[in-house]
Amino acid sequence: MLMVVLVRKHKQQMREEETRFELNMLVNNPAMYQEYMKNKQEDEASGNAGIEWRAPETRNEAMELMQAFAEIDKQIKEQSSSEEKEADINFINQVSMMNEFNNINIDEMGD
């Protein structure tokens, strides 16, 4: 129960600190505030709100991240290749079916 209260209190403090930060930015630099709010709204719209972005602290951590991203990229390329191949085959089939209708004069057809 105490942990829930502490977490709620911490979240409330973070919201208050963010509000003070935004208010100070609005007063001291309105142009920067407008850009900040635009980026904040874009993050919320894309679902990236609340994500903490940080850089790796050590070389090993950076190498692990690079390896993980390389594996993800490889999986995405493998999946997209098979999906693209299927899409290409479907497109070829559709175009070949359309070629059969090339000799039909639509003006001669009745209602």
C-alpha positions as CSV (number, residue, x, y, z in Angstrom):
1,M,0.0,0.0,0.0
2,L,2.9,2.3,0.9
3,M,4.5,1.7,-2.5
4,V,1.3,2.7,-4.3
5,V,1.1,6.0,-2.4
6,L,4.8,6.7,-3.1
7,V,4.5,5.9,-6.8
8,R,1.4,8.2,-7.1
9,K,3.3,11.0,-5.2
10,H,6.3,10.6,-7.5
11,K,4.1,10.8,-10.6
12,Q,2.3,13.9,-9.2
13,Q,5.7,15.5,-8.5
14,M,6.9,14.7,-12.1
15,R,3.7,16.3,-13.5
16,E,4.2,19.4,-11.4
17,E,7.8,19.7,-12.5
18,E,6.8,19.3,-16.1
19,T,4.1,22.0,-15.8
20,R,6.7,24.4,-14.2
21,F,9.1,23.6,-17.0
22,E,6.5,24.3,-19.7
23,L,5.4,27.5,-18.0
24,N,8.9,28.8,-17.7
25,M,9.5,28.0,-21.4
26,L,6.3,29.8,-22.4
27,V,7.3,32.9,-20.5
28,N,11.0,33.0,-21.5
29,N,10.9,31.6,-25.0
30,P,7.5,31.4,-26.7
31,A,8.9,30.2,-30.0
32,M,10.7,27.3,-28.3
33,Y,7.5,26.5,-26.4
34,Q,5.4,26.2,-29.6
35,E,8.0,23.8,-31.1
36,Y,8.1,21.8,-27.9
37,M,4.3,21.5,-27.8
38,K,4.2,20.5,-31.4
39,N,6.7,17.8,-30.8
40,K,4.9,16.7,-27.7
41,Q,1.6,16.4,-29.6
42,E,3.3,14.4,-32.4
43,D,4.7,12.0,-29.8
44,E,1.3,11.6,-28.2
45,A,-0.3,11.0,-31.6
46,S,2.3,8.4,-32.6
47,G,2.1,6.6,-29.3
48,N,5.6,7.6,-28.2
49,A,4.5,9.6,-25.2
50,G,6.1,8.6,-21.9
51,I,9.0,6.8,-23.6
52,E,12.4,7.7,-22.0
53,W,15.0,8.0,-24.7
54,R,18.6,7.5,-23.6
55,A,22.0,6.7,-25.1
56,P,24.1,3.7,-24.2
57,E,26.5,4.4,-21.4
58,T,29.2,1.9,-22.3
59,R,30.7,0.5,-25.5
60,N,29.5,-3.0,-24.7
61,E,25.9,-1.7,-24.3
62,A,26.2,0.1,-27.6
63,M,27.4,-3.0,-29.4
64,E,24.6,-5.1,-27.9
65,L,22.1,-2.6,-29.1
66,M,23.6,-2.5,-32.6
67,Q,23.5,-6.3,-32.7
68,A,19.9,-6.4,-31.6
69,F,18.9,-3.8,-34.2
70,A,20.7,-5.8,-36.9
71,E,18.8,-8.9,-36.0
72,I,15.5,-7.1,-36.0
73,D,16.4,-5.5,-39.4
74,K,17.3,-8.9,-40.8
75,Q,13.9,-10.4,-39.6
76,I,12.0,-7.5,-41.1
77,K,13.8,-7.8,-44.4
78,E,13.1,-11.6,-44.5
79,Q,9.4,-11.0,-43.8
80,S,9.0,-8.2,-46.2
81,S,10.8,-10.2,-49.0
82,S,8.3,-13.0,-48.7
83,E,5.4,-10.6,-48.5
84,E,6.7,-8.6,-51.5
85,K,7.1,-11.8,-53.5
86,E,3.5,-12.7,-52.8
87,A,2.3,-9.2,-53.7
88,D,4.3,-9.4,-56.9
89,I,2.7,-12.7,-57.8
90,N,-0.8,-11.4,-57.1
91,F,-0.1,-8.3,-59.3
92,I,1.2,-10.4,-62.1
93,N,-1.9,-12.6,-61.9
94,Q,-4.2,-9.6,-62.0
95,V,-2.5,-8.0,-64.9
96,S,-2.6,-11.3,-66.9
97,M,-6.3,-11.6,-66.2
98,M,-6.8,-8.0,-67.5
99,N,-5.0,-8.9,-70.8
100,E,-7.8,-11.3,-71.6
101,F,-10.3,-8.4,-71.7
102,N,-8.2,-6.2,-74.0
103,N,-10.0,-7.3,-77.2
104,I,-13.5,-6.6,-75.8
105,N,-15.1,-3.4,-77.1
106,I,-17.1,-2.0,-74.2
107,D,-19.1,0.3,-76.5
108,E,-20.7,-2.7,-78.2
109,M,-21.9,-4.1,-74.9
110,G,-25.5,-3.3,-74.0
111,D,-26.8,-2.2,-70.6
